[in-house]
């Protein structure tokens, strides 16, 4: 059993190294990632009532949800490639992270337009006075340097270690993003709790791996390229 | 931008097209069939009771036309049926609204229990009110009912009656939302006696020319148009005249966010969001500036003369 799953993951890893296969897969990821936005835009333009009585709320919720989901997916790549031994999954991490940033920007844009009607004084007042907006805004601002240094050239320029230090900011971003959702809901925290639990699991995996490594029980993470 | 606001609107004259009046028996049969097919343990009696209501018209209406009936009956906060906006419309048919009676007690000379038929026999009036939710959205709803002070006159409040507390039905077998402890059930709300007796405060039995749909608080609810929506308790089973200021469910849940008065006030923000503007549903943009007392200041501002409304929010 273990041999066959090992060979399966090995085969998957090799497939991901095949340029043509990877390009097709990336195209599919692009299409899937853009689907929520396409669906929302189509409804806004042609069938607003399909978005319910409060279309702006639906759009804000949806773009916020997708920001969080892409953030968690990005953070799930490392555990996933350790667990499955499919090292090639790393090639999708940047794409997912950039989509998190993209949906975050759309989310902010919708808030500025629909909720605050472009009134700058109200927007700044919100950012200063309302903790859930403060943390949400901070999360997005902290994603800017990550998005800007997401190119291969930026990794070269910064050097791997410094680049990695900088990109650890994504943990802060994820915590702030979940907090943003948690503080927003009026009373029923079920949904934010689900995101928080997934994030906690992703953190726990990393912490356990690190502790194992320190205590010298093996190398912690199995080494994967 | 304006194109998003160009949504179909219902003209006041079309509020209740004859075609949508549903035969009560059909509706009960339909709901029972639905209950039998889809719900385990759902009461076969549970049903919406939708009947046309006769009501006098002529009360001054807001400048905006009434909201689309479908919006007002499918986008609701009624946590007893679930916390999402769509849950009440999906679950509320399980509420048995006949028979129904309201117990009126406390600091009154003639305490009594009043049946729904007797309430429906009051001379009814259509009141098209602005409705402003604390969540910064609003609608315009054509309610049908009568002034609360007429109900109070029946029981004769004593001089010790300083506040009125309203209690919503609590039926675990019919209300799936009661299983989650988001609020302290049963839901209670309260008004100061002069607020309750104000001619704008409406004992409400219908909307859009018909009896209330369950998700909107059937068979009898309160509507207090100058306060945030949650002050207008739904599916009322008990009305108590009391001496001390009661603590309502939302205030108990978060007193710094939901004060006793909860008057619509653009100058007092919810701690977590601004109340300066609102979205008149189904508009995409919150382009409307919220009015003090939801635009009913001329009628109600005097109730609060000399009070600091930031402290008494």
HADDOCK unambig.tbl for C-alpha pairs under 7 A between the chains (distance, minus, plus):
assign (segid A and resid 53 and name CA) (segid B and resid 71 and name CA) 5.29 0.50 0.50
assign (segid A and resid 53 and name CA) (segid B and resid 75 and name CA) 6.14 0.50 0.50
assign (segid A and resid 53 and name CA) (segid B and resid 281 and name CA) 6.19 0.50 0.50
assign (segid A and resid 53 and name CA) (segid B and resid 282 and name CA) 5.12 0.50 0.50
assign (segid A and resid 54 and name CA) (segid B and resid 281 and name CA) 5.95 0.50 0.50
assign (segid A and resid 54 and name CA) (segid B and resid 282 and name CA) 5.36 0.50 0.50
assign (segid A and resid 55 and name CA) (segid B and resid 282 and name CA) 6.71 0.50 0.50
assign (segid A and resid 55 and name CA) (segid B and resid 284 and name CA) 5.96 0.50 0.50
assign (segid A and resid 56 and name CA) (segid B and resid 284 and name CA) 5.01 0.50 0.50
assign (segid A and resid 113 and name CA) (segid B and resid 285 and name CA) 6.90 0.50 0.50
assign (segid A and resid 114 and name CA) (segid B and resid 284 and name CA) 5.95 0.50 0.50
assign (segid A and resid 114 and name CA) (segid B and resid 285 and name CA) 4.17 0.50 0.50
assign (segid A and resid 114 and name CA) (segid B and resid 286 and name CA) 5.73 0.50 0.50
assign (segid A and resid 115 and name CA) (segid B and resid 285 and name CA) 6.35 0.50 0.50
assign (segid A and resid 115 and name CA) (segid B and resid 286 and name CA) 5.32 0.50 0.50
assign (segid A and resid 116 and name CA) (segid B and resid 286 and name CA) 6.70 0.50 0.50
assign (segid A and resid 117 and name CA) (segid B and resid 285 and name CA) 6.39 0.50 0.50
assign (segid A and resid 117 and name CA) (segid B and resid 286 and name CA) 6.20 0.50 0.50
assign (segid A and resid 117 and name CA) (segid B and resid 287 and name CA) 6.02 0.50 0.50
assign (segid A and resid 130 and name CA) (segid B and resid 272 and name CA) 5.36 0.50 0.50
assign (segid A and resid 130 and name CA) (segid B and resid 273 and name CA) 6.67 0.50 0.50
assign (segid A and resid 187 and name CA) (segid B and resid 182 and name CA) 6.05 0.50 0.50
assign (segid A and resid 188 and name CA) (segid B and resid 83 and name CA) 6.91 0.50 0.50
assign (segid A and resid 188 and name CA) (segid B and resid 182 and name CA) 6.18 0.50 0.50
